[in-house]
């Protein structure tokens, strides 16, 4: 008959990050997302198309 190990290994707690490290981590995470902005001409075209659709 086998014995079971009742002591499970505990994950070690990570050291708290400094303010600079957290900021660098947040910047790296934000680089994953790219936000495309619309030009003024694109906005005018969208508005005209929406207005024409309503008519």
N, C-alpha and C positions, 0 to 999 in steps of 0.2 A: 504494500500500500504506500502510495506516495504522500509526501507532505507538501502542503501548499505554503508559499511564501506570503505571509500576512503583511509584511512590510513592503509597501509600494514606494518606489523612488519618487521623491518630491521634486518638482521642477524648481530650479534656483531662481530667485527673484532677480530681475534685471536691475542694474543700477539706474537710479533716476537720471534722466537726461537734463543737461543744462539748458538754459534759455536759447543759447546759440544753436545747440544741437537740435532742439525741437523746431526752431525756425528753419534750419537747413533741411530737416526732414519734411517739413510742410512745403517748402519750395520745390523739392524733388517730386513730391506727390502732386503738386499743382501743375507741374510741367506735363503731366500725362494728359491734361485736358486742354484742348485748343478751342477757343471761342472765336468764331468768325463773325465779324461785324459787317453790317450792311452799309453800303455807301449811300449818300444822299439820293443819288439817281435811282438806286434800287428801292429805296423807301417811297419815292415819288411814283415809281412804276407800280409798286404793290398797292399804293393808295388808289391810283387810277384804275387798276384792274378790279379792286374791291368795289369801287364806286360804279364802274361799268356793270359789274355783276349784279349790283342792287337794282339797277335800272332795268 
